[in-house]
Amino acid sequence: MYCHKLLADECGGLQPALPTGPILTVLPAPVRAHRTHRYHPFTQQPPLYQPHRGLPKERSPSPIQLGTHISRLYPELLAIIFSYLEVPDKGRAAQVCQAWRDASYHKSVWRGVEAKLHLQRRTPTSLTNSLNRRGIRRIQILSVVKSFKEITRGVSNLTSLNLSGCYNVRDDNLYQAFATAVPTLVELNLSMCKQITDKCLLKIIPNVVNLETLELGGCSNLTDASVQVIASSLRRLKYLNLRSCWGVSDHGVRLLSGQSDTNMGLPMLEKLGLQDCQHLSDDALKYVSAGLPQVRSINLCFCVNISDMSLRYLARMSSLRDMNLGACDNISDAGIAFLAEAGSPITSLDLSFCEKITDQSLDYMAQGLFNLKRLSLKGCPVSDDGLTKIAKGLAELEVLNVGQCKLITDQSLRTAVESLKNLRSVDLYGCPKITNAAVKEIKEMVSPECVINLFLS
């Protein structure tokens, strides 16, 4: 008020209208000079320190630069980028910021990913909600303490469930998980779940009738009763593994092939694993050749009771491409002769540790098995003569395993490498007569992509 009155007196008595609220008044220069004895904040204030003055101005980014920055990408583009990341990196990207988190939850980012879970306690709802939001349909349970029914019931559109190695899974766990139908499930792996029994499969198989892959390897308590319910319910099954199911016999294989009942059988089965089913005989392969002609791959490793007669039956199968006869002690040159005489179209043959396979078998192969691309003779008593014959007769061979063939020398190895132009892999582990000089020489002869293995694999 005092300032305004003084200003009015010195300016001719004018009375300006004063605002009702508080104001800050700056005196004219003459008045400020006249009143130097009075303190005023604007006249006594020291100059401000302004370090930014005098610095060159930075150029602001152009609109093009702003538009190409990753922070300005659309969520759909971020989702495409995140889809190429490894699974752990997808999770880390979701922790960067909210925009990245939202983009990382796009279902395309997690397409085909298999979630690996340790279920140490009751499965929280938040876990199944998170899996559903990401669109994850493939689950592997690494360990489970109580139950996993929340997974089968809470994860929508579940297509694959892997319980392999969960030794403590019992029948009651599976009862609870599959108490209701799971029509979307196409893959179920129960390998090494050693406590499950026939009683369990009799109850759960009718609730998973759309299975295409069923792994039961190592479930040694299962018998032909389980095979019967599989043969009658899983009409869409394409892959069945019964490895080390010691209770399965020729009768069970007969049920699978539909030879005993027209209402049974697996008309779409393409891959059958019977390795280490020690109660199987030649009759089992007779049923396979008659009732499952569409099978493309069969594993009979360690089936010690089958003989050359089994190969006579299998030679009739025009769809068969992959055959594993490893450690089948009764398979001999005569069985290979059956395959060659029939002109079997197989492309992969494993005869590892078949002690009755000699150079004569290799001669038969060179004369009849012209489609072979993969051949394993590991531990077989074959020599340079046999290897030379297949080198000249099997032009399509890509993978050759002669590990632990103690009679193979540098001479036949050079011949094989020179003749087999399509070789991609050669296993020479445990061949005492193969010298380092020969190995060095053949490395220069083969293509850079060809792998030469000298160690245990």
C-alpha positions as CSV (number, residue, x, y, z in Angstrom):
1,M,0.0,0.0,0.0
2,Y,2.8,2.3,0.8
3,C,4.4,1.8,-2.6
4,H,1.2,2.6,-4.4
5,K,0.7,5.8,-2.5
6,L,4.1,7.0,-3.1
7,L,3.8,6.3,-6.8
8,A,0.5,8.2,-6.9
9,D,2.1,11.3,-5.2
10,E,5.0,11.4,-7.5
11,C,3.0,10.9,-10.7
12,G,0.5,13.8,-10.2
13,G,-1.9,12.5,-7.8
14,L,-3.4,9.7,-10.0
15,Q,-5.2,7.1,-8.0
16,P,-5.1,3.8,-9.9
17,A,-7.7,1.2,-9.0
18,L,-6.1,-1.3,-6.7
19,P,-6.8,-5.1,-7.0
20,T,-8.3,-6.7,-4.1
21,G,-5.7,-9.6,-4.0
22,P,-2.0,-9.4,-3.2
23,I,0.2,-8.0,-6.0
24,L,3.9,-7.5,-6.5
25,T,4.8,-4.0,-7.6
26,V,8.0,-3.0,-9.5
27,L,8.9,0.7,-9.2
28,P,10.0,2.8,-12.2
29,A,13.7,3.4,-12.7
30,P,13.7,7.0,-11.3
31,V,11.9,5.9,-8.2
32,R,14.3,2.9,-7.7
33,A,17.2,5.3,-8.0
34,H,15.7,7.8,-5.5
35,R,15.1,5.0,-2.9
36,T,18.5,3.3,-3.0
37,H,18.6,3.4,0.8
38,R,15.6,1.0,1.0
39,Y,16.1,-2.8,0.5
40,H,14.2,-4.4,-2.4
41,P,14.6,-8.0,-3.4
42,F,15.0,-7.3,-7.1
43,T,17.7,-4.7,-6.7
44,Q,19.8,-6.5,-4.1
45,Q,19.5,-10.1,-5.5
46,P,22.9,-11.5,-6.8
47,P,22.9,-12.7,-10.4
48,L,21.8,-16.3,-10.9
49,Y,24.3,-19.0,-11.8
50,Q,23.3,-20.3,-15.3
51,P,25.8,-22.8,-16.5
52,H,23.7,-23.8,-19.5
53,R,24.2,-20.3,-21.1
54,G,26.6,-20.3,-23.9
55,L,26.5,-24.0,-24.6
56,P,25.5,-25.2,-28.2
57,K,22.0,-26.2,-28.5
58,E,21.3,-29.8,-29.2
59,R,19.3,-30.6,-32.3
60,S,16.0,-32.2,-31.5
61,P,15.5,-35.6,-33.1
62,S,13.6,-35.6,-36.4
63,P,10.2,-37.2,-36.6
64,I,11.8,-40.0,-38.6
65,Q,14.2,-40.7,-35.8
66,L,11.4,-40.7,-33.2
67,G,9.3,-43.0,-35.3
68,T,12.0,-45.7,-35.7
69,H,12.9,-45.9,-32.0
70,I,11.9,-49.2,-30.4
71,S,9.8,-47.5,-27.7
72,R,7.5,-46.3,-30.5
73,L,6.9,-49.6,-32.2
74,Y,3.4,-50.9,-32.3
75,P,2.6,-53.8,-29.8
76,E,2.1,-56.1,-32.8
77,L,5.6,-55.5,-34.1
78,L,7.1,-56.0,-30.6
79,A,5.2,-59.3,-30.3
80,I,6.8,-60.4,-33.6
81,I,10.3,-59.5,-32.3
82,F,9.7,-61.2,-29.0
83,S,8.6,-64.4,-30.7
84,Y,12.2,-65.0,-31.8
85,L,13.6,-64.8,-28.3
86,E,14.4,-67.8,-26.1
87,V,11.9,-68.6,-23.5
88,P,13.9,-67.1,-20.5
89,D,14.4,-63.9,-22.6
90,K,10.7,-63.6,-23.3
91,G,10.2,-63.4,-19.5
92,R,12.9,-60.8,-19.1
93,A,11.5,-58.7,-21.8
94,A,8.2,-58.6,-20.0
95,Q,9.9,-57.0,-17.0
96,V,11.3,-54.0,-18.9
97,C,8.2,-51.8,-18.9
98,Q,4.4,-52.0,-19.1
99,A,4.3,-51.6,-22.9
100,W,6.8,-54.5,-23.3
101,R,4.9,-56.6,-20.8
102,D,1.6,-56.1,-22.6
103,A,3.3,-57.0,-25.9
104,S,5.0,-60.1,-24.4
105,Y,1.7,-61.5,-23.3
106,H,0.5,-61.7,-26.9
107,K,-0.3,-65.3,-27.7
108,S,1.8,-65.3,-30.9
109,V,4.9,-64.8,-28.7
110,W,4.4,-68.1,-26.9
111,R,3.1,-70.1,-29.8
112,G,4.5,-73.7,-29.6
113,V,6.3,-73.0,-26.2
114,E,6.2,-75.8,-23.6
115,A,5.9,-74.5,-20.0
116,K,8.1,-76.5,-17.6
117,L,6.7,-76.5,-14.1
118,H,7.6,-77.6,-10.6
119,L,4.4,-78.2,-8.7
120,Q,5.5,-78.3,-5.1
121,R,2.2,-77.3,-3.6
122,R,-1.4,-76.7,-4.6
123,T,-1.4,-75.0,-8.0
124,P,-2.5,-71.3,-7.7
125,T,-5.2,-70.0,-9.9
126,S,-2.8,-67.1,-10.9
127,L,-0.5,-69.7,-12.6
128,T,-3.3,-71.2,-14.8
129,N,-4.6,-67.6,-15.6
130,S,-1.1,-66.6,-16.7
131,L,-0.8,-69.7,-18.9
132,N,-4.1,-69.0,-20.4
133,R,-3.3,-65.4,-21.1
134,R,-0.2,-66.4,-22.9
135,G,-2.0,-69.1,-24.8
136,I,0.3,-71.8,-23.7
137,R,-1.1,-75.3,-24.4
138,R,1.9,-77.5,-23.9
139,I,2.9,-78.3,-20.3
140,Q,5.8,-80.4,-18.9
141,I,5.6,-81.1,-15.2
142,L,9.1,-81.7,-13.9
143,S,8.1,-82.6,-10.3
144,V,4.8,-82.8,-8.4
145,V,4.1,-83.3,-4.7
146,K,0.4,-83.4,-4.4
147,S,-1.8,-83.1,-7.5
148,F,-1.8,-81.5,-10.9
149,K,-5.6,-81.6,-11.5
150,E,-5.6,-77.8,-11.7
151,I,-3.5,-78.0,-14.8
152,T,-5.8,-80.3,-16.7
153,R,-8.9,-78.5,-15.6
154,G,-7.6,-74.9,-15.5
155,V,-5.5,-74.6,-18.7
156,S,-7.9,-74.2,-21.6
157,N,-7.3,-76.1,-24.8
158,L,-4.5,-78.2,-23.3
159,T,-2.9,-80.1,-26.2
160,S,0.2,-81.7,-24.6
161,L,1.0,-83.0,-21.1
162,N,4.4,-84.4,-20.2
163,L,4.9,-86.2,-16.9
164,S,8.0,-88.2,-17.9
165,G,10.2,-88.9,-14.9
166,C,7.7,-88.1,-12.2
167,Y,8.3,-91.3,-10.3
168,N,5.9,-90.4,-7.5
169,V,2.8,-90.1,-9.7
170,R,0.3,-92.7,-8.7
171,D,-3.0,-93.9,-10.0
172,D,-5.0,-91.6,-7.8
173,N,-3.2,-88.5,-9.1
174,L,-4.2,-89.5,-12.7
175,Y,-7.7,-90.3,-11.6
176,Q,-8.1,-86.7,-10.3
177,A,-6.5,-85.1,-13.2
178,F,-8.6,-86.9,-15.8
179,A,-11.8,-87.3,-13.9
180,T,-13.5,-85.4,-16.7
181,A,-12.8,-85.6,-20.5
182,V,-10.0,-83.6,-22.0
183,P,-10.9,-83.6,-25.6
184,T,-8.2,-81.2,-26.8
185,L,-5.3,-83.4,-25.5
186,V,-3.3,-85.0,-28.3
187,E,0.0,-85.8,-26.5
188,L,0.4,-87.6,-23.2
189,N,3.8,-88.7,-21.9
190,L,3.8,-91.0,-18.8
191,S,7.3,-92.4,-19.4
192,M,9.0,-93.7,-16.2
193,C,5.8,-93.2,-14.1
194,K,6.5,-96.6,-12.6
195,Q,3.7,-96.7,-10.1
196,I,0.8,-96.5,-12.5
197,T,-1.1,-99.7,-13.3
198,D,-3.7,-101.2,-15.7
199,K,-6.4,-100.0,-13.4
200,C,-5.4,-96.4,-13.9
201,L,-5.3,-96.6,-17.7
202,L,-8.7,-98.3,-17.8
203,K,-10.2,-95.2,-16.2
204,I,-8.4,-92.4,-17.9
205,I,-8.0,-93.5,-21.5
206,P,-11.7,-93.1,-22.3
207,N,-11.4,-89.4,-21.3
208,V,-8.6,-88.7,-23.7
209,V,-9.9,-90.3,-26.9
210,N,-8.3,-87.8,-29.2
211,L,-4.7,-88.8,-28.3
212,E,-2.3,-89.0,-31.2
213,T,0.9,-89.6,-29.2
214,L,1.1,-91.9,-26.1
215,E,4.4,-92.5,-24.3
216,L,4.4,-95.3,-21.7
217,G,8.1,-96.2,-21.7
218,G,9.3,-97.7,-18.4
219,C,5.8,-98.3,-17.0
220,S,6.7,-101.9,-16.2
221,N,3.4,-102.6,-14.3
222,L,1.3,-102.4,-17.5
223,T,0.1,-105.5,-19.2
224,D,-2.1,-106.6,-22.1
225,A,-5.1,-105.2,-20.3
226,S,-3.8,-101.6,-20.8
227,V,-3.1,-102.4,-24.5
228,Q,-6.7,-103.6,-24.9
229,V,-8.2,-100.3,-23.7
230,I,-5.7,-98.4,-25.9
231,A,-6.7,-100.5,-29.0
232,S,-10.4,-100.0,-28.4
233,S,-10.4,-96.3,-27.5
234,L,-7.6,-94.4,-29.2
235,R,-8.5,-94.7,-32.9
236,R,-6.5,-91.6,-33.8
237,L,-3.3,-92.7,-32.2
238,K,-0.2,-92.3,-34.5
239,Y,2.7,-92.9,-32.1
240,L,2.7,-95.5,-29.3
241,N,5.8,-96.3,-27.1
242,L,5.6,-99.4,-24.9
243,R,9.4,-99.5,-24.1
244,S,10.2,-101.9,-21.2
245,C,6.5,-102.7,-20.6
246,W,7.5,-106.3,-19.7
247,G,3.9,-107.4,-19.2
248,V,3.0,-106.9,-22.8
249,S,2.9,-110.1,-24.9
250,D,2.1,-111.3,-28.4
251,H,-1.6,-111.1,-27.5
252,G,-1.3,-107.4,-26.7
253,V,0.2,-106.7,-30.1
254,R,-2.5,-108.8,-31.7
255,L,-5.1,-106.5,-30.0
256,L,-3.2,-103.4,-31.3
257,S,-3.3,-104.8,-34.9
258,G,-7.0,-105.6,-34.7
259,Q,-6.4,-109.2,-35.6
260,S,-8.6,-110.5,-32.7
261,D,-11.5,-108.1,-32.9
262,T,-12.7,-105.9,-35.7
263,N,-13.7,-103.2,-33.1
264,M,-10.1,-102.9,-32.0
265,G,-6.9,-101.8,-33.7
266,L,-5.0,-98.6,-34.5
267,P,-5.7,-97.8,-38.1
268,M,-3.6,-94.6,-38.1
269,L,-0.6,-95.8,-36.2
270,E,2.7,-94.8,-37.8
271,K,5.3,-95.3,-35.2
272,L,5.5,-98.2,-32.7
273,G,8.1,-98.6,-30.0
274,L,8.4,-102.1,-28.6
275,Q,12.0,-102.0,-27.4
276,D,12.9,-104.2,-24.5
277,C,9.5,-106.0,-24.5
278,Q,11.2,-109.3,-23.8
279,H,8.1,-111.4,-24.0
280,L,7.5,-110.7,-27.7
281,S,8.2,-113.3,-30.3
282,D,8.0,-113.6,-34.1
283,D,4.2,-113.9,-33.8
284,A,4.0,-110.3,-32.7
285,L,5.7,-109.1,-35.9
286,K,3.4,-111.3,-37.9
287,Y,0.4,-109.4,-36.4
288,V,2.0,-106.1,-37.0
289,S,2.7,-106.8,-40.7
290,A,-0.9,-108.1,-41.2
291,G,-2.9,-105.5,-39.2
292,L,-0.7,-102.4,-39.1
293,P,0.6,-102.0,-42.7
294,Q,0.7,-98.2,-42.4
295,V,3.5,-98.3,-39.7
296,R,6.6,-96.3,-40.9
297,S,8.9,-96.8,-37.9
298,I,9.3,-99.7,-35.5
299,N,11.8,-100.1,-32.7
300,L,12.6,-103.7,-31.6
301,C,15.8,-103.0,-29.8
302,F,16.6,-105.6,-27.1
303,C,13.7,-107.8,-28.1
304,V,15.9,-110.9,-27.6
305,N,13.2,-113.5,-28.6
306,I,12.6,-112.3,-32.2
307,S,14.5,-114.0,-35.0
308,D,15.0,-113.8,-38.7
309,M,11.4,-114.9,-39.3
310,S,10.3,-111.5,-37.9
311,L,12.2,-109.8,-40.7
312,R,10.5,-111.9,-43.2
313,Y,7.2,-110.6,-42.0
314,L,8.4,-107.0,-41.8
315,A,9.8,-107.2,-45.4
316,R,6.1,-107.2,-46.6
317,M,5.4,-103.8,-45.2
318,S,5.6,-101.3,-48.0
319,S,5.3,-98.2,-45.7
320,L,8.1,-99.2,-43.3
321,R,11.1,-96.8,-43.5
322,D,12.8,-97.0,-40.1
323,M,13.8,-100.2,-38.3
324,N,15.8,-100.6,-35.1
325,L,17.1,-104.1,-34.4
326,G,19.8,-103.2,-32.0
327,A,21.0,-106.0,-29.6
328,C,18.6,-108.5,-31.1
329,D,20.8,-111.5,-30.6
330,N,18.9,-113.9,-32.9
331,I,19.0,-111.6,-36.0
332,S,21.5,-112.9,-38.6
333,D,22.5,-112.7,-42.2
334,A,19.4,-114.7,-43.2
335,G,17.1,-112.0,-41.9
336,I,18.8,-109.3,-43.9
337,A,18.5,-111.5,-46.9
338,F,14.7,-111.5,-46.5
339,L,14.7,-107.7,-46.5
340,A,17.0,-107.4,-49.5
341,E,15.1,-110.1,-51.5
342,A,11.8,-108.2,-51.0
343,G,13.4,-104.9,-52.0
344,S,12.3,-103.3,-48.7
345,P,12.1,-99.5,-49.0
346,I,13.6,-98.9,-45.5
347,T,15.8,-95.8,-45.3
348,S,17.2,-96.3,-41.8
349,L,18.5,-99.6,-40.3
350,D,20.1,-100.0,-36.9
351,L,21.9,-103.4,-36.3
352,S,24.1,-102.3,-33.4
353,F,25.6,-105.1,-31.4
354,C,23.9,-107.8,-33.5
355,E,26.7,-110.3,-33.2
356,K,25.4,-112.6,-36.0
357,I,25.6,-109.9,-38.7
358,T,28.6,-110.4,-40.9
359,D,30.0,-109.2,-44.2
360,Q,27.4,-111.4,-45.9
361,S,24.7,-109.1,-44.6
362,L,26.4,-106.1,-46.1
363,D,26.6,-107.9,-49.4
364,Y,22.8,-108.5,-49.3
365,M,22.2,-104.8,-48.5
366,A,24.3,-103.7,-51.4
367,Q,22.2,-105.8,-53.7
368,G,18.7,-105.0,-52.4
369,L,18.4,-102.1,-49.9
370,F,19.1,-99.3,-52.3
371,N,17.1,-96.7,-50.4
372,L,19.3,-96.9,-47.2
373,K,20.4,-93.5,-46.0
374,R,21.3,-94.3,-42.4
375,L,23.1,-97.5,-41.3
376,S,24.5,-98.4,-37.9
377,L,26.8,-101.4,-37.6
378,K,28.2,-100.5,-34.2
379,G,29.8,-103.5,-32.6
380,C,29.1,-105.9,-35.5
381,P,31.9,-108.3,-36.6
382,V,32.2,-106.8,-40.1
383,S,35.4,-106.3,-42.0
384,D,36.9,-104.3,-44.9
385,D,35.2,-106.6,-47.4
386,G,31.7,-105.8,-46.2
387,L,32.3,-102.1,-45.9
388,T,33.7,-102.0,-49.4
389,K,30.6,-103.7,-50.8
390,I,28.1,-101.2,-49.2
391,A,30.3,-98.3,-50.3
392,K,29.9,-99.4,-53.9
393,G,26.2,-100.4,-53.7
394,L,24.6,-97.9,-51.4
395,A,25.1,-94.6,-53.2
396,E,22.4,-92.8,-51.1
397,L,24.0,-93.4,-47.7
398,E,24.3,-90.3,-45.6
399,V,25.0,-91.6,-42.1
400,L,27.4,-94.5,-41.4
401,N,28.2,-95.8,-37.9
402,V,31.0,-98.4,-37.7
403,G,32.0,-97.6,-34.1
404,Q,33.6,-100.5,-32.2
405,C,34.0,-102.5,-35.5
406,K,37.4,-103.8,-34.6
407,L,38.2,-105.3,-38.1
408,I,37.7,-102.1,-40.1
409,T,41.0,-100.5,-41.4
410,D,42.1,-97.4,-43.2
411,Q,41.8,-99.1,-46.6
412,S,38.0,-99.7,-46.5
413,L,37.4,-96.4,-44.9
414,R,39.1,-94.5,-47.7
415,T,37.1,-96.5,-50.2
416,A,33.8,-95.7,-48.4
417,V,34.6,-92.0,-48.3
418,E,35.5,-91.8,-51.9
419,S,32.4,-93.7,-53.1
420,L,29.7,-92.2,-50.7
421,K,29.4,-88.7,-52.0
422,N,26.4,-87.9,-49.7
423,L,28.0,-88.7,-46.4
424,R,27.1,-86.2,-43.6
425,S,28.2,-88.2,-40.6
426,V,30.7,-91.0,-39.9
427,D,31.2,-92.6,-36.5
428,L,34.6,-94.3,-35.9
429,Y,34.6,-94.5,-32.2
430,G,36.4,-97.5,-30.8
431,C,38.0,-98.6,-34.2
432,P,41.6,-99.6,-33.1
433,K,42.8,-100.2,-36.7
434,I,41.9,-96.7,-37.9
435,T,45.0,-94.5,-37.8
436,N,45.1,-90.7,-37.2
437,A,46.7,-90.3,-40.6
438,A,43.7,-91.9,-42.3
439,V,41.3,-89.7,-40.2
440,K,43.2,-86.6,-41.3
441,E,43.1,-87.7,-44.9
442,I,39.4,-88.4,-45.0
443,K,38.6,-85.0,-43.4
444,E,40.1,-83.4,-46.4
445,M,38.1,-85.6,-48.7
446,V,34.6,-85.1,-47.3
447,S,32.6,-81.9,-47.4
448,P,33.0,-79.4,-44.6
449,E,29.5,-80.2,-43.3
450,C,30.4,-83.9,-42.7
451,V,30.8,-84.8,-39.1
452,I,33.5,-87.4,-38.2
453,N,33.1,-88.7,-34.7
454,L,36.0,-90.3,-32.9
455,F,34.6,-90.2,-29.4
456,L,31.8,-92.0,-27.4
457,S,28.5,-90.6,-28.4
